């Protein structure tokens, strides 16, 4: 933790000046004035944390067959969307040299296993090519005086006026340089400058329009706000229409073999190579074939438009997936298939070009294929089976290793899609590890750090990557460093396009960190701020505010906060609505007892338990949490003792005996989860057995029993009995219609990806 403490001291005196006078357009000085690369500081501290944690790990683990843990329950049209709604700056001197150095360095992410099992999707050795230099363009330095409004929109495009793109690959790469500069602005927190550059050609160029759509997409993902999601889908839908219009304009004017080949590829896209998860690849042409037989290929402008079209569908599909309802899943599946249709067409043509591909296709389009196909595989491979059945109707099996390989190839090229590929990988690593840190923590924490290191070379102060640095620091059990990363991201985004979104997103993560550190007052302040600003779900933040106040002993204020929850419930998102219903049920149960049972319920620790947060806390905090649980269990025992004492003196035929099965079951589950996080696997057995033995008596909090089987699987995994883990997790999957059922569905992910085989 010394590194994190030193980082906090440095941050106290750090003057972040990332927002120069826009009227001057002086961006070279902007980077030079930055006194420290915050992301680099965080990553350095994070690496030290991981090394320290590895040193502290015991050389031996508890072993056993966990036979004492009983399991009694074992006997018991393609161009129409399915949407609901219709760069870097010019640098000179040291800055430019630094950028060239960055682009020349290979990414360290490629693993030996990937190299052995997957051949990169390049038909032959690429010809020598220079690095795209970002110099000679001054428009983004002089036109920033008057920024456009924050709202991203594409309302002025007349599809009938769209003309075909006839640029050659090299001409196209030069024309795409402003987009690359805009991407550099976007991931260096100069959001409005990026937006302005994208807007210059968005009415006629698909890649510029896609840049705006990607900005709207990122904001929608950050906010989970329905209005932001609708706006992003509208912009992406318009971009989709622009790409379709450009393709139609080009194909109407095309003649000869190219148009025949185009339609042949289009109608044969469904031919997938089931063994590799890639589209079918035609025989590559040689230089001799091209010269002697006059072989022609689909024009680069059409291929480029198809990749942009596919990326629109991919981003829309992800937004629809995040809506977490059946209709959203169906639309997601439709748009993923449409994305893969266009990616398949371009892939087949790219492979047909053979070693002469560089003469017929630009580098951004190749990078786009790598990003797109890799992202589709990664998204599908991470979905639980129940959702996958609704989403996927492909003729091939998703391959996460292929997804990793393609995205890492996209990273290495340092093209327009490279930072988005980094975000895709980081989201995969951190989200899945947060769902099941016990199983995935060791596997994905280090790759996440490597991805951050690669991103830090080009975007040392990006708010997006600082956010994921915070998530990764949490996985490494360095909560102080995690909080510092989120603070950096908030500070560095001030006075910019995504200021509010970054503030809300990072503040919520900081609130969770404060809860894990038992800094209840700080957590309450954060959740109260988010409640007042109406972020995400007011009901959830009012409840979180109340449970944090309760942990500080402010019982009256906590009860007043609980009283507000029923009037605030009303989310449309499935997982948010489920969380709200869970919280409403907790409040109703407390109100039924007149809040007399509040000492028997540790709502704050229960919330952390449901989020697998104990795995990110150090042993000192886990020990404090155990003491709180034991104290609450003592309250239950004392209440039972008093009630049974009365029954020894009086006849009470109409009064049922004490019924604290739900309260005790929740506390014992929390205790078992804490003990598992501390590595005391055998100590959990007695508590989990009590829950399993009394599963029929737990009637209100129905989630307790399946979650107990989940923890039983974690216990068996810790005792190195993975076959028994699978049995317990499969048992948990048999339960339905309880809170947070989606979380346990991740077990299907392990099964289909052979984690348990």
Helices and strands as residue ranges (DSSP letters): H 2-12, H 28-33, H 38-56, G 72-74, H 94-104, H 112-117, H 139-142, G 159-161, H 169-175, H 177-186, H 191-201, H 206-223, H 226-253, H 257-267, E 272-273, E 278-279, H 287-292, H 300-322, H 326-352, G 354-359, H 363-381, H 385-391, H 400-413, H 418-435, H 437-458, H 463-475, H 479-492, H 499-516, H 520-532, H 538-551, H 555-568, H 574-592, G 598-600, H 603-610, G 613-616, H 619-647, H 661-677, G 682-684, H 685-693, G 695-697, H 703-718, H 722-733, H 741-744, H 746-752
